[in-house]
Each structure stands twice: as structure tokens, then as C-alpha cells.
Amino acid sequence: MTQATPLAPVDLRSDTLTLPSLGMREAMASAEVGDDVFGEDPTVNTLQERAAHLMGMEAGLFVPSGTMANQIAMLTHCRRGDEVIVGWGAHSFLYESGGGAVLAGVQFQQVGDHGYFSPYELKAAIHSEDPSGHCAPTTLMMIENTHNRGGGKWISPEQVAELSVTAGNAGVKTHIDGARLWNAVVASGRAASDWGERVDSLTFCLSKGLGAPIGSVLCGTEEWIQRAHRYRKMLGGGMRQAGIIAAAGLYALENHVEDLAEDHRRARDLAEALDACPNIDIDLDQVHSNIVLFTPLNASPQEVCEALSSKVRVLPFGAGQIRAVLHRDISDDDLQRVIESVTEHFSS
């Protein structure tokens, strides 16, 4: 008797695991291309123009990754020795391999909790440039939206506007690390431009929930993006016939944004199922988009992740938590398998 082939584990480690859809692959294969370093790739140019329009900004710059986009933003906004204020647990502080210090020469100050900080906290944290030179002057504030370590928390345009005005009054620029900005757009029902029109620069990622294989777009004023071009080249981000991958980004923006709502629904369904499990602590009020954070009470996150790994792949994620990220390649059937596997593990 032939044995059934075991099902591959359902992989919830990150929404970076999304695969290009068939339509996206076809768009990539037929993309018109040119040399982007010379500004002659028509598909890249279209993506940059489309991104800037959606964000309510003047210009865009296609880059390989969100990390590079954040580094370019710091290089363009700051001088070496300046200070950048970020929310607690910010990606640029924790997960960019020290790039802010090594490449841009900046130091970070973390403020707030779970990704958000108030205008009062921001104002108290800003260091003005003083004649004595004791303090590194604050020249940039970065807001991560949605906030990874905050469980996919999205920060409203109005909250961003309050922070941006407070920063601007002190001569500090505002940048949004919008790696998952489209999740904030879908979760809030707001237009992306509601954020873009309130800040000096922002970036958004195409290779997470939107399913493109690579790429982010950095947006700002025409003059600022022109300066950012130099830093993209300096960091090795100048690309040639990049229209092949830019086509994936265009396809994602036109076809995959609304699908994020299904990721959010499944995240809520998973969170509610976990809430019913013994030996799991989860705060349903902290499930904001497609990220679910939970704490096992009877074992370490590493032990739980290892025990589940043949059926479900999740990640240990700071402060005794486990992270599960829903994405476009996870179906309702996959989600049911996850719920059954986790329920079985924590009930045994």
C-alpha cells in the first residue's frame, strides 16, 4: 500500500516567504527594460512614478530592499554624528545589522512603547544643536508603520501628522519606514497618500505581503530623491535592466493590495484560536494586521517552535514570544492545519 506523502509544514515565519503569482511572473517575463542607472528603464520609471503618485509625493526611487531604503534615507537626511529618534523596537535599530551607525554614522534614541510614541515623548527626546557640542543633534525621526515588534500595529495619518509637526517645529525631518505600509492602508481603510503627504520621505516594501520577489520604493521630493540617487549608487543599489523586477512591483500594486485583508482576517482567526488554547497568553487587542504574537506558558519559544516544526514553522520573537505572520500563500485550509497542530500541542 502506497503511503501518502507528508504535507510540507505551513510556513508562518514571515510574509517575505510569498511567491510571485502566475500573473506576476508573466508580467516580469514581458517587461520592457533598459538601463536604470542611466534612467532608461521604462518599467522602473513607471513604477517610480506610480509609487510617488500613490503616496502623494513628487518622486520615487526603486531600490533592492527596505533596509537599503532606510539607509539611504538616513544618509540623505542626516550628517555623520547626528541622532535619529525611532520607536521602541524599530527595524532600523534592531534588524539592519548596525547599518545606521556604520553607513550613515548616526546614533539612535528609542522612545515610546510598542512602536508608538506621543508628541510629548518626541519633544522631550529631541536634542537641539547646542554651541557646546555635548549632544548629538537630532535631525531625523523614523516611524515604522506597521510596526513589526508591536505586532503589526499601524499608526494613523493623524498620529503621524502630530509627530511630524512636532519634529518639524524643532527642525527635525520625518521618515516612515513603511515596509508594511500597505497593511496599514488596508487595515485602516485610508489612502496611502494620507501618510505620504504628512512626511518628508517614506519607503514601502513590495516583497512582503504583496508577493514581489524583491524591491522597495523610496519616495520624497524631486530634489531629495535626486540626492538619494547618489547614495543608492554608493551602496551598490544601482541596477541595470531592472524592469524585470519592477514589473513585479507594478503588478503587485495593481492586483495584490486588496488581498491583504484576507491575511488580516486569517491573523484574527488564528489569534482567537490561540486565545482558546491552554498554556498560551495572547492579547487580542494587540493583533492589528497580519502579525500574531503569543507567549507559551509551559515551555520556551525555542522549544515550542522546534516541537511544531514538522507541521508549522514559526519564529521565537523576543521577550518570550512567538511570531506568526499570515501572507498571501496561506489558505484557509493551511490555517486550519496550523490551528489543529498548535491546539494539539498545547493540549497534550
N, C-alpha and C positions, 0 to 999 in steps of 0.2 A: 504493500500500500504506500503510495507516494505521500510524503509528509508535506504539509503546507509550508511555504516559505515564510519565515517570521517577518512580521511587519517591521519596517525601519522605525526607530524611535521618532516621536513627534518632537521637533526641534524648536524650542521656545527661547533659545539663548539670546537672540537679538532679531530685530527686524532688518538687519543687514543681510540676513540669510535669504531674503526674497530673490527669486529668479526672474529674469526677463520673460515676459509673456510672449506668446507666439506673435501677436501683432507688433510688439516692441522689437522682436528680432527681425521681422520683415521690414520695419521702418529703418532699422540700423543697416540692413543689407542694401537698401535702395537709397541711402542718404547721399545727397550731393555734398562733395567735400572740396577743400582747398587747404592752403597753408595758414593755420590760425595765427602763428607768430607774426605773419605779415598782415593779419586781419582779413584774410581772403577765404576763410571757410564760411560759405553762406549759411550752413546749418547751425554752426556755432553762433554766428551773428544773429540769426533768427531767435535762437534760444536766449541769448543775452537780452535782446530787445523785448522778447515776450516776458522774461522774468522781471525786468525793470518795470514794465507796464503793470504787471500783476501786483507788484509791490508798491506802486505809486511813486516810483523813484526814477531818476533820469537815465541811469546806465547800469549795465551788469557786466560781470566778468566770470567766465566759465573756468572753474578750477577742478583739479582731480578729487579733492576731498574737503570736508568741512573743517578738518584740522588745519589744512593749508589756508583755507579762507580766514579762519580766526587769526592765524599767524600774520597773514597779510594785513588784516585789519589793525592789529597791534603795531606792526611796522609802519603803517601809513598814518595812523593817528598819533603815535607816541614817539618820544625820543628815548634813547637809552638812559636808564636810570629813573624813568618815570614809574608811577604806580597805576595799576589797574584795579578797580573795585569790581568784584564779582560776588554773586550769591553763593551761599554755603554749598559746597559740593559741586561747584561748577566744572563742566567738562574741560574748559581751558586751563583750569588749575590742577585737576586730578589726572586727566586722561590724555594729555598731549605731550607726554614724555619730557616735560620740562622745557618745551619749546619757547614759551613766553620769556623765560629767563635767558636761554641760550641764544635764541634767534633775534628776538625783539629787545632783549636786555631790560625787561620790565620786572617789577615785583608785584605780587598780588596781595590784596587785602580781601578776605572773605567777610561778608556781613549777612545778617538775616538768618532765616531758617527754612529748610526745605525748598530753597530756590528763590523765595521771595524776600524782599526787604522793603521797608517803608521809606518814603521820602525823608522822614526824620532820621532813620538809621543811616541813610545815604549822606545826608548833610553833615551828620556828626562824624562820618568816616572820612570825608574829603579833606585832603591835605592841600592847602593852597601853597603856591610857591613863595617861600619866605626868604628875605635877604640873608639870613644866617645860614641857610642851606642845610639845616638839620634834617628835614623831612624830604622824602621823595615826593615831588608834586604829583597829585592825581590829575591825569589827563584823559582817562577813558573809564567808562563804566560799561560792563558787559552783562547782558541779561540773557540767560539760557531759557529758551521758550520753544517747546515744552521742556521741563526740567527733568533730566534723567534720574538723578538721585532723589528727586522729590516725587517719584512715582508717576512721571508723565504729567506733572502739574502744568497747566497753562496759565499764563499771566495775561490779563485782559489789556486791550489797547489803552483803556483809561488809566490802568495802573502804570503801564509803560509810559504814558504821557506825563503823569505826575512825576515819575522818576527822571524822565528826560528833561523836563522843565527845571527841576531842582539841580540836575547836573549842569545844564546849560547856563543857569544863573551863576554857577561857580567856574565857568569856562571849561567844563568837562564834556567831552563828546560821549555819545551813546551808540553802542553797537549791540545788535541782537544776534546771538548765536542761535539761529533758528533751525538747527539740524532737523528737528521735528516740528517746524512751524506749521506745516500743512495739517498735522494732527490738531494743533491749536485752532486753526481755521475751521476744520470740520467739527470739532467738539464745541466750539463757541457759536458757530453759525455766522461768523463775521468774515469780512473780506480781508485778504492778506494785506491790502493797502492800508487798512485801518492801523496796522502796526508800522508799515514802511514809512508812512507819511509823518510819523512821530519821532523818527530816529535819524541819526546821521549815516548809519550803514547797517546792513544786515546780511546774513547768509542763510540759505536753506539748502537742505540735502535732497538729492534725487535718488540716492541708493539705499534708503531705508524702506519705509512703508510704501513708497511709490514704485519700487521694483526695478529701477535702473541699475545697471551693473557698476556704475562709477559716476562720480561728479557732484559738485555743488555749484551754486551761483552766488557770487558776492555782489551786492547792489549798493549804490550810493549816487552821489552827484557825478556829472560828467568829469569835472576836474579831479575829483577824488579817485574815481576809477582809473583815470589816466595815470595818476601816480601809483595806484595799486598794480598796474600792469608791470612796472619795473620790478616790484617785489615778487610777483608771480614768476617772472623770468629768473630772478635771483635764487628762488627756492627750487628751481627745476621744474616749474609747472607750465612752462611754455610748451604747447603741443602743436603738432603739425596737422595731419588730416583728421582732426578731432570730431568732425561732423558725424562720424560713425557712432560715437558715444553721445554726442549732443542730441542726435536723433532720438535716442532712448529717453533722454530727459524731456524733450518736447512731447513725445508720445505719452510719457507718464503724466505730465501736466494736463494733457487733453483727455486722458482716459482713466486714470487711476486715482485721482484725488478723492472722488466721492466714495470709493471703495473703503477708505479709511474708517468710515462709520461702522462697517461690519467688524473691523478689528476692535473698535471700541466696544461694540456690543458683546463680542466674544470675551473681551477682557472682563467686562462686568459679570457675565455669566460664570466665568472661571472664578472670579473673586467671591461671588456668592456661594459657589460650591465649596470653596476652601473655607469660607466662614462657618460652614456647617460641619467641618471635619474636627474631630477631637485633636488636641495637641498642635493646633495651628492658631497663631494670633495674626489677625489681619484687620486693618482699619478700612472699612468700605468707603469711608469719606475721603480716603487718600487715593482712590482709584479714579483717575481723571481722564485717561485716554486709552492707550494701548499697552500700558505697563502695569504689571501687578507685582507688588512687593508683599511678601509674607514671612513670618518668623516661625520656624519649627520650635516646639517647646520641649521635645523629648530627645533631640539629637542635634548635632551641629549642622549648619547648612552644607558643609562639605560631605558629611556622612549621608545626608538625605539625597543630595544631588547624585552621589555615587550609587546609592541604592536604587534610584529611579532611572539610571542612565540607559538601561536596556529598553525602556519604554518611553521615557520622557527626558528631554535634555533641557535643564535649566541651570542657572548660574548662582553661586554664592555671591552676595552683593552687600557687603559692608554691614556693620552693626548687627550681626547675627541673622541677616535677612537672606531670602532667596528672591531672585528676579525672574519673572516670566514675561516675555514680550510677544504679543499677538501680532500677526502680519498677514499679508495677502495670500500666502501659500498655506495657511492653516484653515481647514474646512471645519464645518460643524461636526463631521464625523471624527476628525482629528481631535477636536476639543473634547468630545465625549470620551475618547480614549484617554486623554490626559486626566479628565475628572475621575474616571474609573480607576486609573493607575494610582493616582495620588490618594484617593479615598481608601483604596485597598491598603496602601502602605501605612497610612496613619490610623487605620482601624485595626491593624494586626498587632 
